[in-house]
Amino acid sequence: MVLSLTIRILAILSLLINRIIGTDLVRPCAGYGNPCDPDYSQPCCYYNTTCIANKASNGYFMCIPEGMRKCDTPNCIANNLEFGRDILKHMDPKVSPCDNFYQFACGNYVRSPATFRGVRFSSHFQKLSNSRSNQLDAAITEILSSSTQFKPYKITRTLYNSCQDLKINNQNRSGHDSLNTLESIVSALGDWPVLVRNWQSDFNWIEFIIKAKNQGFFKLSFLFADILQNDVDGNLQIQVSPPKLEHSGVLKLTKRYSELLEAYTSFMTQVAQELGAEEIRSRQDLLESLAFELKLTEAVTKESPILTTLSGLESRWPGIMWMDLFNQLFPDFIIDWATPVQVMNPKYVTKLEREISQTPKRVQANYAVWKVIQESIHYTKSSSLSKLRRAYWHQVFPNYALPSINCVEVIKHFLPFSIYSVFIRKHGDIHDKSEAIEFVNKIADKLGQVLEAVDWFDEITRKEAGDKVKFMTKIAGYINLLGDDVLEEFYNSLEISEDFLKNYQNLNLFIMRNRIRIVKKPFYLQDLLDVFTYYHIPLLTSYSARYLPKKNIMEISPSVLQGIFFNIDRPNYINYGRAGTMIGHEMGHAFDTQNRCLDKNGFNNNWWTDTTNNTYLEKVKCFIEKYNLAAEKLGIKINASRSIDENLADSIGVRVAYSLYQDYVKQNGPDPVLPELALYSNNQLFWLSYASKWCSLPQVSNGNDKYLLSNLRVVGTVANIPEFSKDFKCPVGSNMNPVDKCKLF
């Protein structure tokens, strides 16, 4: 520091002399990132910078920190300059880091928050999220404005246009009524009795469920059955749950309940009349179907699901032809009496069995077809039906306008991979991807080493924990996931037309076919696209990472390995303090209270012994108590039991990243210190890099948050890590160096 100060004084003196004598014999020194002269007639001001040729200065020489000779592009230099200046701008050096490290690192953020084009953001993450959202919208715009015949993009445009056409028509009071598709659906279901004077049918509710499924409607009438891979061993399991019913959450015997039922009855009757029903007959018919629906609604209560077999279903509810139902619903699978079945609401099934046996088939059919029509109205090009739906909405939600259909959200929901493919091509390519992948793998390896050294593990727990990390799939970027060939094959069977209701049917069937295709595969043959499709998980486009516990997959957004989080031309205390802690955090979720019993394959297979389980719970208790105490000192009300999984993941992630950074320094020597931050050591800059990413405007807690406020998140984490106190020389007993600390691993 003395040398640096001396050089600065000499530089100022030389500038004064130069101005006084009017000659160029003595020239001022050059600051970081400024042009310099290699013959030292204009040296660099800082002792840890070197004057080297630099691409960013069009071949001229520039002052670059020693050890950063690869940082010779405008982006790299600007990026590092921005980092150093942001750290200084947001810090409050008047606060002791040992008293409140968050205030030390972020105390002045409120005076100069993150901005973009003049817009203030509450945090770095909000700014970055806004930027990514704009980029995603730009990807959508690019697809919609293109003329390419590439099928994934073509069907995206067609779906959007059909949605817009419906939206414009239905908002126009003089719009058209195109009911052909709706009428075709009703006909395929066996007709709506309320529309047919002499309705004669051998209506069978199980056959109706199959017909509705073939039309793309799955959850609307009597019950919903799905087939999936269970959490224990990946074998097939059927899940049975109630359908979507009207006003199931409203208390009976209240004036409001009566008003809602009258509005619902009026809505049904008016729709029936719009489709050609007689007024008096339709009201009588639909009152009877409403009574049937209400009886089913009464049975939808909060209760624990039961796990049984198909044989168990048959024994408990013999009035339902379970084998017939499941064989027709799932013809691609071998169903036998031993097939596991999870019943989400047993009381509902009991009620359904009784009401089916006691209710006339005409009433059942009127109810069932109505539920499909009710769902379809939203997607039908009909200003008349849309007007009725709006009127009903205003009666149910008098203080809220009916949201119009958002066509951008429609394509995001139904055709996400088309949009992601454009986004990824533009913004998802990771510079120096091999180094980024190596960085991620090193974090996983270090976590494995940490687990290997846990002194309270027995050998069984040690092996299972190590295997969970060893077999964890790591996805860093998606360039190879959504190539043109993959995308075209994925959407090959999907047909999209100008008819939005028909598109809605086809998309539902497409999604269901993909689910069935994936479930038929053994879990070990499922690829990454299968995983995202089956769980309907959006690819990460934000600055984030994510752990998928059911598949033991670690997903890292390309954004985490770019920008302010990671750059191979940057000092590694930044990379490890920002990207490293974030990735380590998500990997740490593999061992939080919710996911720790899942094994290396993501199956629910408790591998903890009694001894290690008890020790784990004691350590969790320590964290809960410490965070509650820390919150009390900060005047914040929290429930640390609610946020415990995030707190554990923070602790694991920061410890792993810090340990890995120490390994890096031992092998490669100290990182260059950016001139603006020359007061701080490498280790201190690691902690500043970690804390500064959480800088935000003041936040408010409701006392039961899953994610803690930024200040408590930072303070609670570092106060439990001895290395932090050592690096900042915090006295024992200070806020950031309590005598007793909590440590999981």
N, C-alpha and C positions, 0 to 999 in steps of 0.2 A: 504494500500500500504506500509506503514511503517513497519507493521508486516511482510508482505511478503518479503520485502527487508531484514529485520533483519534475517528471517529464512534462506534466501539465503546466507547471509554473514556467519551465523553460520555453514551452510552446507559446505561452502568452507573452513572455518577454521578447521572444524572437519576432512575434507579430508586431509588437510595439516598436521595436528597433527598426523593423522593415518599413513601417509607416513613417517613422521619424526621418530616416536617412534616404528613403525613396529608392532603395535598390532592391535587387532580387538575390543579394548574396546570402541572406538568411531567410528561410521560408518556414511557415508554421507547420507543426506536425499534423498528421491526418488522423481523423477519428475512424471508429469502426465502420466499415462499409463505404468509406470515402476513398477517392483516388489518392495514390501515394507515389513515391519515386523509389525504385529499388537501390539507387546509389546513396540513399539515406540523406539526400539534400532536402527531402520532405519525408521524414520517417513517420511511422505510426505512433500515435500518442500512448497506446497501452502496451505495457510490458509483455502481455501474453498474446499480442497480435503480430502478424508477419505480413510484409508487403510482397504480394505475389501476383502474377498475371491472372486475370480473371475474365471469364466469358461475359459476365454481367456488365463489364465496363468497356465492351467492344475492343478487347485486346489491351487496354490499359491496365496498370497495376492498381491493386486495391488492398486495404487492410483487412485481413481475415484472421480470426483467432487461430492460434497454433493448434494443430490437430484437426482442423476443419478444412483442410485444403480441397476436399471434394465439394465443399459448399461454394460452387463457383457459378451458380445460375441466379438470375434475378429473383425467382420464386424462393429459392433456399435462403438467400440473404434476407429478403423481405420477411420471410416466415420467422427466422430467428430474431430479427430486429423487433418484430411485432411481439414475439413471446416475451423478450426481455422488458420491453416497454410496458406491456400489459401487467406483468408481475409487479413492476415498480408502481404503476399507476393505481393498482387496486390494493396494494399493501398499505397498512397503517403501522409504520415503524415505531410509533409512539407506544404501541401496545407490546408488552413482552410476549414472545412466543410461548413462554412457559406459563403464562397466565391464561391466555385464550388464543390458541394457535389460529383458529378461524378468523378472529378479528385482526390478528397480525397479518395474515395472508390476504384477507378480503375486506378489511375495515373501511377502505375508501371506495369499494365497488359502488356504493350507493351514490357517490359523487360523479362517477364516470362509468356507468354500466356499459355492457356490450351494446354496440349500435351497428346498424347496417342501413346505409342510405338514409340516415337521419332518424331511423326508427329505434327507440330504446327497447331493450329486451330485459326481462327480469333475471335472466341467467345466460351463461354461455350456451347451455343446452337448448334454451328456447331460441336463441339466435340461430344456432346450427340446424335445429329442427325446422325452423321457418325456411331456411335456405334450401334444405332437402325437400320440403313440401313444394316449394316453387319449382324445383328441378323435376319433381314427379309430375306436376301439372304441365310443365313444358314437354315432357315425354308424351303425355296424353295428347297435347295439342299437335305434336309432330305426327302422331298416328292418324288423328282425325283429319289433318290437312293434307296427308299424303295421298297419292293415287296408286300406290303399289298394289299389286294383285297377290302379294304374299298372304296366304290365307289367314294366319292369326291376326294380321293387321286389318285385313279386309272385313272379317266378321266383327272386329271391334268397331269399325266405322259403321257397319250396318246396324249393329245392336244400338249404338248411340243414336243414330238417325231415327230408328224405329221408336226409341224412347222419347226423343224430342218431339217427334210427330204426335205421339200419344199425349205428351204433356201439353203441347200447344192446343191440340183439339179439345182436351178435357177441361182446360181452363177457359175455353171460349163457350159462352152460353149458346151460341148458334152453331156449335161444332157438330160433327157427324156422329152417328151411332153405327159402328161396324160390329155387329153381334154374331157374325158367322162362326168365328172360332169358339165363342162361348156356347153357342147353340150346339156346335159339334161336340164339345166336351160333355154337355148335359145329355145329349143323345147317346154318347159312348158309355155313360154311367147308367143308362137304362131309363132315362127320362125323369123329369121332376113331376111327381104325382099332382102337385098343385096346378100344373099347367094342362093336365090331361083329364078330360071329363070322365071317361070310363077307363081308369087306370087299372089294369090287371097285371099282376106280376108275382112271380114266385121269389120275391126279393130275399136275398141272403146277405147278411151284413159282412160275412167273410169274403164273399165274391165281390162285394162292393169295394172293400179295401184293396183288392187286387186290381180292379178296374181303375180305381183312383190312382193307384201307384203307376199303372201303365200310361196314365195321362199326365204324370209328373206331379201328383199331389200325394203327400205322404203322411202328414201329421194332423189331419183335419177332422176326422169323424169319430170312430169308435175307440181305437187305440193305435199307438205307434209302436211298431216292432223294428228293431235295428239289429244287424249282426256285426260283431266286432271281434277284435282279438283281446282276450282278457289280460289283466295286469299281472297275473301270477306266472303263467308259462307261455303266453302268446297263442294258446289254443282258442278255438272259436267259442263265442259266447253270444247268446241272444239277450237283448235288453228290451223290456216291455215298459211303456210309460203312457200316461194319459195323453189325449189329443189336445189341441188348442181350443179352449172353450171360452165363451164370452162371460165377462164379469165374475170370474171365479174368485177374485180377491175382494169383492165388495160385500160388506156385512148385510145379512138379510134383516128383515123387519125394520127397515129404516125408510124414511120418506125418499131419500136419495136412491135407494135400491129400487123402489117402485117406479120412480121417474126413469131410471135407466132401462128397466124392463119394458116400459111403455114405448120409449124411444126405439128400442131394439125391435119390438113387435111392429111398430110403424115402418121402420126401415125395411124389414123383411117383406112386409105386405106390399109396400110401394115398389120394391124391386120386382116382386112377382107380377104385379099388375103391369109394370113396364115391359115385362117379357110376355104378357098376354093372358095373365090369369084373371078370373072373375073376382071382383072385390070381396063379396060376402064369403064366398067359398074359400078364397085364399086366406082371409083372416082367420077363419075357423081352423083350417088345416095347419096354419103356421102357429097358432096358439097351442095346438096339440104338440107340434114338434118342439116348440119352446119349452113346454112342460117337461118333455123328455130330456132336453138338453140341460135344464136346471137340475133335474135329478142326478144327472151325471156330474154336473158341476159341484154339487154338494159333497160329492165323495172325494174331490181333489183336496186333500189335506196334507199337512207336513207330517211325514212319518218316515221311519227308516226303511230302506229297501231290503228285500230278502233275496238271498241267492239259493236257488233250488235247481232242479233238473226238469226236463220236459215231462218226465214221469211224475215228478212232484206237482207240476202244474195240473196235470190231468187228474191227479188225486184230489187236489184242493179245489179246483174249479172244473168239475166234470161236464158242466153244461156248455163249455166252449171247446170246439174241435181244434185243439192246439196243433196237432200234427198236420192236419189239413191246412191250417193257416200258414204255418211256417214253411211247409213244402211248396206252397204256391208263391209265397213271398220270396223265398230264397232257393230257386230251382237249381242254382249252380253249386249248392252245398249238400253234403250228406248229413241229414238231420236224423238223429236217433233218440231213443228215450233217455239216454244218458247225457244228452247235450245240456250244458249249463245254461240256466236262464236267470237273469236278474230282473226282478219285478220292482220297479221304482215306487209304486204306490199300490200296495196290496188291497187296501180298502176300496180303491177305485175299481179294481178288477172284480171284487165281490159284488159291488153295486152294478157294474155293467152286466155281469152274468144274470143277475136277478131281473134287471129292467129289460134286457133282450127277450127273456122268456115271457114277459108280461105285457109287452108293448106291441100293438098292431104293426104289421110290416109297412103299411102305408105311412104311418107316423115315422118309423125308422128311416124310410127312404126320403121323406120330405126333409127330415133333419140332415141326413147325410149329404144329399145333393145341395142343400142350401149352404152348408159349410164350404163346399168347393166353390159355389157361386160367389159367396161372400169374399173368399180369398181372391177370386179372379177379377172382381170389379176394379181393383186397384190397377190391374194390368190390361184392362179392356179399353179399347178406343171407343168411348161412348160418353158424350157430354151429359146425357140424361142420367145415366147410372152414377157418373162422377158427382153430379149435383146432389143426388140422393145421399151419397156417401159423405159429402161435405156437410149436409144438413144433420146427419146422424152424429158426425164428429163434433159439431158445435154443441149438440145437446149433451154429449158425454164430457167434453172438455170445453166448457163455455169461455174460458179465459185464454185459450190457445187456438191459433189458426191451424188448419190442417196443413201439414208440410207437403209441399208439392214434390213430386218424384225428382230426385237428383240424378240426372243421367250420367254424370261423371262418377258418382258413387256406385251406380249400377255396373259400369264396366270395371271399376276397381274390384267390386265384389265377385262378379261372375267370370271376368277374363283377366285376372291379375297378372298372369305370366306374360301376356302380350305387352302390358305396360312396363313390367319390370325389365323385360328384355331390352327395351329402348333405354330405359334409365341406366341399366347396368353398363351398356355399351358406352354411354357418355360419361358416367360418373362412378362406375364401379370398378374400373381397372386400377389395380393397385400398383403403383410405381415400385419397381424392384420387388416383385411379388415373392421371389424365392427367399429374400431376406425377411419379408413379413411373415411368411409361413414358418421359417426357422424360428422367428421371434415367438410365435404362438406355441410351437412345439417345445421351446425351451421353458416356457411358463408351465406347460403340462408336466414336463420332466421334473422341474423343480418342485411342483406340488407333490409328485410321486416321491421325491426324495424326502420332503418334509413329512409325509405320511409314514415313510419307512422308519423315520427317526422318532416317531411319537412314543414316549416312554410309558404311556399307560395303555397302549394297545397290547393285546395278546396276539399270538401268531395267526389265529384264524381271522381276527379283525384286520390285522395288518395286510394279510394277503388279499382279502376281499376289497379293502379300500384301495390298495395299490392296483388291483385288476380293474377297478372302476375307472381309474384315471388312464390306465394303459389302454383300455379298449374304448375310450371315449372318442367318438368321431368328431373331428374338428373341421368346420367349414369356414374358410376365410375367403370371402369374395365368391361371386356366382358366375364368373365369365363362362365356365365350362358347363354350367348347369342349364342354361337356357340358350343354347346355340340354335341356329335356324332349323336344322334338321330335327332336333329334339322337339322344338316348339311346334313345327308343322305336323309331326307325327302325333303329338299330344292332342292337338285340336282337329285332327283329320276327320273324325266321325261327327263333329258338331256342325249342325246346319242352323244358320241364322238367316231370317227373312225380314221383310218390312213389317210383319205383324208382331207386335211386341208381346201379346199374350201367348202366341205360339212360341216365341223365343223363350219366354219364361218357362213354358213346359219343357222345351228341348234342353234348356240349361239345367233344370232340376234333374232331368233324366240323365244328362251327361255327367253331372256330379255324382249321382247315385251309381252309375255304371263304373265310374272310376273308383269309388269306394269299394264296390264289390270286387273289382279286379285286384285291388291292393290287398284286401282282406284275404283273398284266395292265396296270396303269396305267403310263404313262410317269412317270418320277420327278418331273417338273415339274408333274404333275397330282395328285400325292398330297398330301392335306391332313394337318393335324397329328394328327388322330385316326388316320389311316392309319399314320403313323409310329409312334405309341405302340402300335398294335395289331400291326403287322408285327414290330417288334423285341421285343414283349412287355415294354415298358418301363413300370414303374409310375410314375404321376405323382408328382412330388415333394410329399410332405406334411411333410417335415422342414424345418428351417431350413437350406436349402442351395440351391445352384444347380448346373447340370450342362451340360456341353457334349457334344453328340451329333455326333461327328466325321463319321460316314458320311452325315449329312444337313446338316452345317454349321448346326446349330440350337443356339441358346443358350437354355436353359430356366431360368427363375428361379422358384423356389417363391414363392407369395404371401407366405410367412412371412418371406422375406428383405426384403420391402418393407413390413414391419410391425414392431411391437414394438421390441426393443432395437437393431435394425439400421437402421431407416429411419422417419422421421417428419418431415413438412414443417414441423412446428412446433418442431423441434429445431435447435440449432446444426449447421451443415453439416459441421463437423469430425467430428461423430459419424457422420452419414450417409455421408460419403465414407470415413472411417476404418474403418467396419464394413461396410455394404452395398457401398460402392464398391470396396473392396479384394477382397471376395468375388466380386462380379460380374466385376471385371477379371481376377481369377485364373482363372475358368472360361473367359472369352474368350481368355486367354493360352494355354490348352491347345490352341487351334487352331494354335499354333506350337511345341509341344513336340516332342521327338524322335520320338514315335510318330505324330503327326498332321500334321507340317509339310509332308509331301509330298502330302497330300490337297488338292484344289483347291476352288474356291468352291462346287462342287456336291457335294463330299464324295467325289469319285472319286480313285482312286490315280493321280495324274498329276504326276510329279515336275517341279516348275516352278523348281527351284533350279539355277542355273548352277554350273559347277565352282568358280569363284572364291568365290561367296557360300556355297556348300555347305562349302567348306574353312574359311572364316571362322567360320561357324556352329559347326562341330565344335570349333574352337579355343576359342570362347567357352564351349561346353558343358564342355570339359575344365577351364577355369578354375573354373567353379562346382563341379564335382566335387571338385577339389583344395581349394578354400576351405572347403567344407562338411565335408570329412573333417578338415581342420585345426581348424575351429571345434569339431567334436565331440570331438576329442582334448583340446582345452583344457578342455572341460566334463566330461571323463572319461566320455564316451559312446562306445560302439562302434557304428558305422554303416557302411553301404556306400552312399556318395552316388551311385554309378552307378544304384543301385536306385531312389532317390528323386528323381532328377534332373528328371523331368517336373513333379513337384509343386514343386520348388525354382524351376524356371524360371517356372512359372505364378505363384508367389508374387511373384517379382521383377517380372514384367510387371504384375500386378494392382496392387501397391502403388505402383509408379512412375506408372502411368496415373491412379490415383485421386488421388494427391498432386498431380500436375500439373493435374488438372481442378479440384481444390480451390483451387489458386493462381489459376486463371482466375476462379473464383467470387469470391474475395476481391477481386481487381482490379476486377471489375465491380460488386460489391455492397458492398464495404467489409468490415471485420472482423466476425466473428460475435460475438454477446454471449457473455461468459464466465460460466458458472454460478458463483455466489458461492463455492461450496465449492472451486472450482478456479481461483480468481482469481490464484494464484501462477504459472499457466502460460499461455503464449501460445497463440494459435489453432493454430499449426503443431505445437507440442508436444502439444496436446490431440488433434490428428489422430493422431499416433503412439501416444498413450496409448489412444485409441479402438481403433486397430488391434490393439495388443498385448493389451489387456485381454480381448478376446473369446476369446483363446487360453488364459487363465488356467485351470490345472487342478491337481489333486492330483498328487504325484510319479508319473511314469510309468516303465515299464521297456521298453527296446528289445531286440529279439532280434538286432540287428545287421544285419538284412536287410529292414527295413521299407520299404514304399513311401511311407508317410507318416511324416515325422520327428516326434519328440517335440516338444511345444509349445515348450519353452524353446529348443531348437535351431532350430526353424522361425522363431521371432521374431528371435533373435539373428543367424542366418544371413542373413535378409532385410535387416534394417536396416543391418547392418555393411557391406553392399555398395552402400548408397545414400548419396551425399555429402550430400544435403539433410537427412538425419537428423542427421548430425554437425554440420552448420551450425546447425540449429535448437536443438540441445542444447549447442552450443559444445564438442564433444568434441575434445580435443587429438589431433593427428596421431600415430598409433602406439598410441593406446588401443585396447582390445578392440573397441569399436564404431566405430572410425575407423582401420582398417588403411591402410597406405600404398597397397597394391595392392588394387583392387576389381574385381569382375566385373560386367559389364553386357551383356545381350543386346540389348535395344532401349532 
